[in-house]
Amino acid sequence: MVTLIREDNITAGGILMDNHLILAAGILGTTGASLNRMLSNGAGAVVTKSIGPSPKEGHKGPCVYVMDGAVLNAMGLPNPSSDFIEELNVLKDKPVIASIFGADPDEFHEVASWFKGKVRGFELNVSCPHAQGYGAQIGCNPGLVLECTRAVSRTGLPVWVKLTPNVTDIKESGIAAERGGASAVVAINTLKAMRISTDLRRPVLGNLTGGLSGPAIFPVALRCVFELYKALNIPVIGCGGVSSADNVIEMMMAGASAVEIGSAVLDRNDIFEKIAGDLYSEEGEKASDIIGCAHE
């Protein structure tokens, strides 16, 4: 397997990180303590739980269904809104990215304003497939993606836009984000999906449908990274089903400048140490020689 040299001052999308591995939004990102633990366990940066303009309790349960090779969830963006800011006090000067959402550009800008001076940048959630009025309902409209990105870009901090795969052409949303001033795009959020219990004769999730994550979606995420790398002039952050160092290298060869890891943390919370141990070596290659090489 190809390995990387461990480099200092790793930057992706304008954000300085300790390595190329990032904790994805929604996984152990609800408290400052859990985010800090992931950094201590080897994550190069962490993304918070998605925070919105007002508190939300989320969907009724069941909210999570675990399968072989995949996880189905419909949390409904539960969050404490501005009260979350206090959780960041224990993370001062650490590589933290705030995931934020809103129903329109004004709400995105309002939420972003709470975090200025406390995080290194933002990740715009315009891709959650199970939150009425938010997430993918914004991300399916390139015009709204552009305007929401532009609104948050006014903060002066780096802005990553997390894209939904539940569209005909993900490149359109990526181009809109770039035009709006995004520093990077993140590909991808979960795939809209469902399962039905044949015993109960009803969907397994309280919301009926949810977002599919885990190794089963890795090929979809890889394809999206590959397409976006060709279409954009800003970095792409890979996300979706990554669970090994070889997955990271594959994502980087497709064009990812860094990689987010989410569902794999559910199996082992030391996944960042494990992957980093396999990913980096003294005999490794520079990341810049790997990123996008599959396009040559």
N, C-alpha and C positions, 0 to 999 in steps of 0.2 A: 504493500500500500504506500502511496505517496504520503510523505510527512512534511511538515512546515518547520522552519526555524522559528523559535520563539523570539519575537521582536518586541522592542519597547515602543511606546508612543503609538500604539495602533489606533488609527482613526477611521471611522466609517460614517459617511453622511454627516461630517462635521462634529462627531462626538468621539471624544477620547475614551478608550476602553483599555482594560487590562489584558484582554485576549480577544479572540474572534468569536467567543461563545457568549450568547446573551439569553437570559431568562425571558421567555415570552410572557406577554400580558395574560393575566387571569390564572396563573399558576403560582401559588404561594406569594402573591403580591398584595395581599390585603393589609398586612401590617409591616411596619418598619423592621420589626424583629425578624420576620420571615425573609424579607428582602435582604437584610444584612447577613442572614444565615446562608443564603445562596451565594452571596459574594464571598463569604468565608469558605464556602465549599467549592470555589473555583470558577464561578461565573465571571466573565469579563465585564459585564454590565447587566443591569436588571431593568425590566419594564414593570411599572406598577399595574395593579388592577385598574381597569378603565373607570375613570371618574367623570361624572356628569354634572349638569347645572343644578340638580336637586336630588335629594336622597331617593333611592329606589330599593324596594325589597326584593325585586326580581320575580320570577315565575313561581307558581306553585309546583311542588314536587310530584313525582320524582324528577330531579334535574340532571342526573348523570346516569349513564348506562355504559358499562364497560364490556367490551367484546374482545375476541382474539384479534389482535392487530389494530384495534381502533377504539376510540372513545366517542360517545355521543353525548352532547350536553346541551341544555337549554337553561342557562342561569338567568337570563333576562337582565343582564347588566346591574346586578345589585351593587350598591355603593353608598358610602356615607356623605358623598358630595364634599363640600369645602372642609368638613371636619377631618377629612383624611390628611390634610396638610400637616397636622401635628405629628403624624407617623414618620414624617421625613426628618424630624429633628435629630434622630440617631444616625442619619445617613449623610451628614454634612460632608461636602467635598468628595463624595463617592459617585461612581458612574451610574446614576439613576436617570431613567427616562420616564416621563409621565405619560401614561396612556389616557387620552381624554376623548369625550364624545359630546355631541350636542345635536340639536334638531336643525340648526341653521348656523350661518357664519357668526352671527352675534353671540350665540351661546358658546361656540367653540372659543371665540376670543375671550369671553368672560371667564371660562374655566381656565384657560391658559394663563390668564393674568394672575391667578392665585398662586401659581407655581414658580413664577419668575424669581430667580435668585435661590431657588431650592433644588432645581434639577438641571441636568446638562442639555436637555432637549425634550421634544414632545413626539409622541406617536399618536397620530389621529386615527381613531377607530371609526372608519367609514365602511366597515365590512362585517360586523357581527350579523349573522343571518337570522337571529331570533329575538329582535328587540323592535317592537312597533314604533315607527317614527324616527328611529336612529339607525346607526350602523349601515348595513348594506342598502337600506332605503336611501341613504345619502350616496353611498359608494357606487350605486348603479347609474347615477346621473353625473356624467363628467363635468357638467357645468357647475353643479353643487360641489363636487370635489375640488374644482379650481377655486371657487370662492371661499370655501372653508379653509383650504390650505393657505390662501392669501391672507385670510383674517388672522390666523395664528402666526404666520410668518412676520407679521408686524411686531411681534414681541422681540425679534432680533435673535432668538434662539433657534438652533437647528430643528427642522420639522421633518419627521418621517411620516409617510402616509401608508397605513396598512390596508392593502387592497383585497377586495372580495374576488374569489374565483367564480362566483355565481353570476357571471355575465357572459355575453357572447364573445367579447374581445377585451381581455384585461389590459391590453396595451392602450386603449382609449382612456381608461381611468388613470393609467400611469402617466400618459402624456399630459393630461389635465393637471395632475399633481405637480409635475415638473413646471408647467406654465404658471402655476400658482405660487411657485417659489419653494417647493419641497427640496430638502437637502438629500433625501433618499426615499425610496418606496420599500415597503415590506411585503413580500409575497410568500405565503398567502394566509388569510384567515381560514376558518373552517368551511367545509362544504355543507350545504343544506341537505339534511337527510332525515330518515326516520326508521324505526323498527316497530313491529307489532308483536306483542306477546300472544302466542297461539293458545296459551293456557287461559289468560285473562280476556282474550278477544278484544284487546284495546291497545293503543300505542303505549310504548314503555315509558314515554316522557309525559309529564303533566302538560307541557306546551304542545304536545303532539309531534312537532318537528323540532330539530335542533341542529347543532353543528358537529360535523364529523371531523375528528382529528386522529393523530396517531400514525403509525407506519403505513397504514393502508392508503393515506393520501400523499405520501412522499412523491410518487411519480407525477402527480398533478402539480404539486408545488414546484418540482424541478422544471417541468415544462414551462410554467409561468415565469420562473426566474430566467430561463433561457430566452423566452420571447421578449421580456422586458429589457434584458441586457442589450439586445440588438436594437430596441426601439428608443431607448432613453440615453441621455447624456449625464444622468445622475446615478449614484450607486444604487444597487439592489441588495436588500437584506433578505436572505432566504429563511423561510419558516414553513414548517409543515411536515411532520413525521420523522424528523431527524432524531436518530437514536444511537449513532455510532460515529467514530472519527471518519470512516470511509464515506458515510452520508455527507459529512461536512465538506470533505474534499470534492465529492461529486457536485454538491451545490456550488462550490467555488468555481469549479471548472465550467459550470453552466453560466456563471457570471456574478455570483453572490460575493460581496465584499466582507460579509460577516453572516453569522447564522444564529437564529433564535431557536431555542429548545423549550418545548412545553410539556406535552403528554409523557415524554420519557422520564420526567421527574417523578411521575406517579409510581413508577416501578422502582426507582432508586434515587434518593435525594443527593447522592454523591455522583450523579451522572456527569457533572461538569468536570470534576477531578478525573473521572474515568476516561472521558473523551479527550481531555487535554493531555493526559498521560500517553494516549495512543497517537494524538495528533501532532505533537511537537517533538522534535529530536534535533541534536546538534548537526546531524547530517542532512537535515531537511532542506526544502527549497523555500525561496521567498514567496510570500503570498501573492505578490504582484506578478510572479511568473505563472501562477496557477489560475488566478481569477480570469475567467472568460476563455481559457485555452481551448475549450471544446469548440469554439467558434472559428478557430484558425484552420 
